[in-house]
Amino acid sequence: MDWAQIWKIVSVPDNVPITLLAILVPFYTWYGLRQAIATDKLIGRLQADPALAKTHHRKIHPYLPEWAREVPVWPYLLKIEFLAAIIVTLFLMIWSITLNAPLEEPANPNFTMNPAKAPWYFVGLQEMLVYFDPWFAGVVLPSLIVVGLMVFPYVDASPLGLGYYTIKQRVIPLFSFGFGFFIWLLLIFIGTFVRGPGWMWFWPGQHWDHTRVIYEVNRNLPDVFGIHNVWLAGILGVIAVVGFYAGTGWGIHKWLTRPGLNQKLYERTSLLQYATFQFFAITVLAGLPAKMILRLVFRVHYVLITPWFNI
Amino acid sequence: MSKPEGEPKSATLLETAKEAVQALREDIKDPQRTQIWKSIFRVKHERSDPRTRSLGVLGNVFLHLHPGRINRDAVRYSYTWGMGGITFYLFVVLTFTGALLMFYYHPSKLQAYRDILYLEHDVPFGKLLRNMHRWTAHLMIITLWLHMFRVVLTGSYRRPREFNWCVGVLLLVLTLLLSFTGYLLPDDQLGFWAVTVGTNMARATPLLGSEGPFGPALGMTPYNDVRFALLGGSIVDANALLRAYIWHCIAIPVIASIFMIVHFWRVRKDGGISGPSPVMLESEMKPQAKGR
């Protein structure tokens, strides 16, 4: 275990925010889920007791009927905002005094940094370059992620769970977003802590050996089946991609319509909403991890090979 | 007060001055009665009166995005996490420190790196200024993600807030672009290679990149494709530095500010903070959405 190597990566000034992220994301996940669990308990109680549902104030917060429904923004909200501004400013001051922003040698096109890494918030994109060609990993997939995020509210037809933390009423959107967020953080983790010189795979704690050579042969999917004819390879690739879409789509459909889940939600969803969700779920949420596993575990480079582009 | 007949003029003057001083004393005791105060603040700030407190918020240009009164539970930190507000505050900090940094920075290959050295070693508080700009930018990305995360957890992105969510996604993209363009400006190895890696991907853009699918078929070369447009050349050099500078300091902040105006305005217009609202039960849900 090369602790010096780990410390070297963690203590790079530009990587310090990852440590902050590693603290804040679990904290706020816990903070939100704690309220979600409390709300779900309340929902369970109200569903079991319709009489209570008619009279209950329906929030997890303390409640007395004589309390005013509204409070003046000054001072009740503004004091929180001013306090937040002061705390954040203090935090930034301390951070800026104790840690210096990095400055390397002057830019030199003749001397390539190894590894040349993007800042941590982009390192996920850089890591995607391992699994897809640049046109897909660098351009199409990021665009799909942005568009996918933007269509997210339009494919979610459920009126439930608006304005409060809950898991029970929003299993599908929470899982979809949570899984995507997890993959994104995982890519950042791999890109930062695992990828070393030559963008090779070094386990955390393994020394970054600049002279290391990996004798690893990546194969294309047709080669695995011993197909070398261009036409047959192309047809196999198309079959594999179509099969992946059909299989994953079927799996997601089973999950969306499984018994126990509210049938009304499915009925409210239009065909267009459903198809859009399936497209993004299969392409981004399932396609990316599938290609990662194919590459990392089975050393498969391309699935579909055409004269114009490869996937 | 009547003037007694036959008194000398100077005595009257003294009397008037005394009166004026007396009036001034009264004003100092209660400045809210003065014309100056009233002209600036319009409303009195009575501690005990909720109505004037609301008017104070509504009549203030910096606070007018707030309503005068708000749901009792909506001020809970546990619900909002305050991440949207903190993100905006960090943007303000970045604008302020960024403007100060601009006083010391020339976007040219000859000067840029030396300016950073100058900032670090000679400019009073220059190092603090640069550190703060950098770490605020990093923190802003974290708070932005957390803000987004909270909005997803509470389902607040849905009707009637779908459009505002889209504006928020665009703001996320703009923030990342701001970080990316700023990364090149010190003109050191770190920024140079990060931007080289980043813009090399643009080469592979389908249809518009010289190495992307169907790009060469459309006549794309390294000298006319989308990467060339980004860098103002075929390599990361002086033109790229200037372009990054202008995108970073002028174009993207202006575009982001416009989106922010829409974003904040829509928060109010779409009904304010989404909750905490009373829970809705599955049994109360209609099978078909209305008006579709």
Interface residues (C-beta under 8 A of the other chain):
Chain A: D14 V16 P17 L20 L21 L24 V25 Y28 T29 Y31 G32 Q35 A36 T39 L42 I43 L46 Q47 A53 H57 R58 K59 I60 H61 W67 A68 R69 E70 V71 P72 V73 W74 P75 Y76 L77 L78 I80 E81 A84 A85 V88 T89 L92 M93 W95 S96 I97 L99 N100 A101 P102 L103 E104 E105 P106 A107 N108 P109 F111 T112 M113 A116 K117 A118 P119 Y121 F122 L125 Q126 L129 D133 P134 W135 A137 G138 V139 V140 V146 L149 M150 F152 P153 Y154 D156 A157 S158 P159 L160 G161 L162 G163 Y164 Y165 T166 Q169 R170 P173 L174 F177 F181 N262 K264 E267 R268 S270 W308 F309
Chain B: P50 R53 S54 G56 V57 L63 H66 P67 G68 R69 I70 N71 R72 D73 A74 V75 R76 Y77 S78 Y79 W81 G82 G85 I86 Y89 L90 V93 Y113 I116 L117 E120 K127 L128 R130 N131 M132 H133 R134 W135 T136 H138 L139 I141 I142 W145 L146 F149 R150 V152 L153 T154 G155 S156 Y157 R158 R159 R161 E162 W165 C166 V169 V173 L176 S179 F180 Y183 P186 D187 D188 Q189 L190 G191 F192 W193 A194 T196 V197 G198 N200 M201 A202 R203 A204 T205 P206 G209 E211 G212 P213 F214 I235 V236 S274 G275 P276 S277 P278 V279 M280 L281 E282 S283 M285 K286 P287 Q288 A289 R292
